[in-house]
Amino acid sequence: MLRPSIISALVTRQVLLYTRNPVRGVELFFWPIVQLLLWGFVTMFLQKQAGLANDGFQKFVTFFIGAIILWDALFRSQQGVAISFLEDVWTRNLLNIFAAPIRMTEYLAASFAVGFLRVAVTALAMAGIAALAYSFQLFQFEWLLFAFYGNLMMFGWTLGIVSTALVLRWGHGAESLAWAIPFMVQPFACVFYGVDVLPGWMQSIALSMPAAHVFEGMRDLLSRGEIDAKSLLLAAGLNFLYMAAAGALFARTLRTARKKGLLVKTASS
């Protein structure tokens, strides 16, 4: 059984890193806002240059802005898990964490909570800017917004666990994967285009990813005003399957790291 006091303590430590050093908070806002402004205005510029004022292109702009905001949910949740682990590596606190009576599930649950907080902060900022700059209302999705965010955060947490396992196994040389892994799956996640655009072999991979079903659902909702609930249920089922597999990978990697002394090497390098 998870112990809330342990999880709360781990989350509090991560939050204090931001509150006591405001410079860290810049990263939460800077890149998401720059990306939203940059690509949002690029699409509007293309619309004006091409002289396109039809509904089709206007929907494309809406698709693009919605995709940027939702993609950030996946990326931030993944970063919440991966960066929380790397913070312990960089500050040489990793051995203290695993020497303490902290269960693996509690450590991961705290990382999930940190990821959720990162997503919540950036989502509110991006929603406000999208409303002011592009008249895009994120909350037009109503209750489906929770389904979109829930599925994307679960997939992000899964990728974060995988990133952590790789760093734990291969050491500092694999740290770049903490940022690279989300972008490795982005072409298959169909963030900015439909699954039908991809070649056949890529479509099979895309449909096996929860994120592709979420972004397809977002586009269906914006264009037709309805969504196939089965696609979101399929995304949720895939998420639970992948998260269980990622958890098993992390547990196995942690056992191997302890057995071969990789944990000490990673924590002290």
Long-range contacts (C-beta under 8 A, 24 or more apart in sequence): 2-103, 2-105, 2-106, 2-109, 3-103, 3-106, 6-102, 6-103, 6-106, 6-110, 7-106, 7-109, 7-110, 7-113, 10-102, 10-106, 10-107, 10-110, 10-111, 11-110, 11-113, 11-114, 11-117, 14-84, 14-87, 14-110, 14-114, 15-114, 15-117, 17-87, 28-118, 28-121, 28-122, 29-121, 29-122, 29-125, 32-72, 32-76, 32-122, 32-125, 32-126, 33-125, 33-126, 33-129, 35-68, 35-72, 36-65, 36-68, 36-69, 36-126, 36-129, 36-130, 36-133, 37-129, 37-133, 39-64, 39-68, 40-64, 40-65, 40-68, 40-130, 40-133, 40-134, 41-133, 44-134, 59-222, 59-223, 61-134, 62-136, 62-222, 63-192, 63-218, 63-219, 63-222, 63-223, 64-192, 65-130, 65-134, 65-136, 66-136, 66-138, 66-218, 66-222, 67-191, 67-192, 67-215, 67-218, 68-126, 69-123, 69-126, 69-127, 69-130, 69-138, 70-148, 70-149, 70-152, 70-191, 70-214, 70-215, 70-218, 71-152, 71-186, 71-189, 71-191, 72-119, 72-122, 72-123, 72-126, 73-119, 73-123, 73-148, 73-149, 73-152, 73-153, 73-156, 74-152, 74-153, 74-155, 74-156, 74-159, 74-182, 74-189, 74-211, 75-156, 75-182, 76-115, 76-118, 76-119, 76-122, 76-156, 77-112, 77-115, 77-116, 77-118, 77-119, 77-152, 77-153, 77-154, 77-155, 77-156, 77-157, 77-160, 78-115, 78-156, 78-157, 78-159, 78-160, 78-163, 78-181, 78-182, 79-115, 79-118, 79-156, 79-160, 79-178, 79-179, 80-111, 80-112, 80-114, 80-115, 80-116, 80-117, 80-118, 80-119, 80-156, 80-157, 80-160, 81-108, 81-111, 81-112, 81-114, 81-115, 81-156, 81-157, 81-160, 81-161, 81-163, 81-164, 82-160, 82-163, 82-164, 82-167, 82-178, 83-178, 84-110, 84-111, 84-114, 84-115, 85-111, 85-163, 85-164, 85-167, 85-168, 86-167, 86-175, 86-178, 88-267, 89-167, 89-172, 89-175, 89-266, 89-267, 92-267, 92-268, 93-267, 94-263, 94-266, 94-267, 95-263, 95-264, 95-267, 95-268, 98-254, 98-258, 98-263, 104-250, 104-251, 104-254, 108-161, 108-247, 108-250, 111-157, 111-160, 111-164, 112-157, 115-153, 115-156, 115-157, 115-160, 116-153, 119-149, 119-153, 123-149, 141-218, 141-221, 144-217, 144-221, 144-227, 144-232, 147-232, 148-214, 148-217, 148-218, 150-236, 151-210, 151-211, 151-213, 151-214, 151-232, 151-235, 151-236, 151-239, 152-210, 152-211, 152-214, 154-210, 154-236, 154-239, 154-240, 154-243, 155-209, 155-210, 155-211, 155-239, 155-242, 156-182, 157-243, 158-239, 158-242, 158-243, 158-246, 159-185, 159-246, 161-243, 161-246, 161-247, 161-249, 161-250, 162-246, 162-249, 162-250, 164-250, 165-246, 165-249, 165-250, 165-253, 165-254, 167-266, 168-250, 168-253, 168-254, 168-257, 168-262, 168-263, 168-266, 169-253, 169-256, 169-257, 169-262, 171-262, 171-265, 171-266, 171-269, 172-266, 172-269, 185-209, 185-211, 188-212, 189-215, 190-215, 190-216, 191-215, 194-219, 208-238, 209-238, 210-234, 210-235, 210-236, 210-238, 210-239, 210-242, 211-235, 213-238
